[in-house]
Amino acid sequence: MVWKQQWLWWKRGIIYQIYPRSFQDSNDDGCGDLNGILQQLDYLEWLGVHALWISPIFPSPMKDFGYDIADYTAIHPLFGTMDDFDRLLAETHRRGMKLLLDLVSNHSSDQHPWFIESASSRDNPKRDWYLWADPAPDGGPPNNWVSEFAGSAWQWHEATGQYYYHAFLAEQPDLNWRNPAVHEAIHAAMRFWLDKGVDGFRVDVMWHMIKDEHLRHNPPNPDYDPATMSPYEEFLPVFSTDQPEVHDVVRGMRRVIDEYDERLLIGEIYLPIEHLISYYGSEQDEAHLPFNFQLIGAPWDAAHIRSVIDTYEASLPPDGWPNWVLGNHDKSRLGTRVGSPQARVAAMLLLTLRGTPTLYYGDEIGMRDVDVPPEQRVDPRELNCPGRGLGRDMARSPMQWDASDNAGFSRARPWLPLSPDYRECNVASERSDPRSLPNLYRRLIGLRRQEPALAIGDYEPLPVRPPLLGYIRQHGDQALIVMLNFSNGAHEFILDLNCVPTEILISTHDPAARPASRQLELRPNEGVIVRLQKPPHHPCLAHPVDPNG
Ligand code: NOJ
């Protein structure tokens, strides 16, 4: 049983997020689509990833680019047809890969028939499928809850004389998860896709799904600074998110997942680690992987990263499988956050830590945030609160496939501007260069697939000082040291007698393996994975070499 647990695909696998509007356009409308993804499966297979998670592809008025769903069991014509989807699923599976969908179950679109019915009258049977409330005594919103996209989270509905709640846009009304009929409806949608063979879901804003029954006001945030923080941060979302009852909701979803073989439930959860881990469930009966975004938020230096890893590792419940996310469609791109030299170190970190890695399309070729001119910005988070740096368009630009016009993404004008660097930074030119970033990703992914020590082995930190970060991954009689240099200076160290290195399997700087000795030099911004002859008997120490002898 333990053996079987370790072999679960999602423990060994690497998840690759596709933002479908921006991946590959197959029908010349400037927007990516399902057939575009199908065309690029060769590339994804070459890269070696195991599972594709596709952001929403369902019918939607696109107020939040698909995160406002008007039909949970159909395909938006922009992305293709259900036949296209079935073909993509079959072909993904034929190549030994998995396919995950986005489940946006906290809210629907205001154009979903459920909401249209709910809004039609106070006594409609679906009235209680959404969160309706009477005005406060002064006629204003029922409480002080703020939308993640700025402004009150309550929208006045003149026709029925009540407010409804929306954690995001007014066009994204929140479903009422205290109503069992909502559970049944979303569970039915899950089964629709699971019956087709979809391998699981990433559940959008899982920690938002239930709100305080009494709609109590959120307390003010004592650290709020309007100059640098979003309007949402003015109050602490103590009563609008992360309520104890959310765990019943997640357990219900997990029960649906468990009706099928080896399907995966991921939760999108932005919470401090101590709260995040509660989403594994007290009986391991909630999310398999509560997404861990600690690496996206942490300052990029060895000391911070060390403390993030150690705190996370120490907090995990005994059977909680770790996971690490390096980028997504809501955050500044990795290449921009850490810079090109450190992007290689980041790749090695992501693919050698204990736990399932998730990488965001384009990060593997070093794509960077695009400076989208104000008149071309489309993200509602930016449009609702312009000029505050809250926009997300910069991280959603079209995938850079080659040096031809529009980067081989589309023959039409892309829906978002391309990065100006696409003639040099693209899949075609980087793929043929053995030293390129995608080739480094490919080697790291290949090694992770091949070495149980990396995929499922134990993790032990090495006592090295910043700017170095080191750890051992070990499984059975195999042990690997990972040593990362977070600085642009060289650093030399000697491993103690207990650790006998045989080979540098991968360096971020060289395309081939080479022999190793106990004395190792890390060049600026270099990371290495070193094979040890055998696991050390006692903690392995690495001593810095004194440059003065
Ligand atoms: C989280 C998604 O990642 C984001 O893109 C979206 O805007 C919100 N949830 C609302 O669905």
Residues whose N, C-alpha, C, O or C-beta is under 5 A from the ligand:
A	BS01	NOJ	D64 Y67 F168 D204 V205 D330
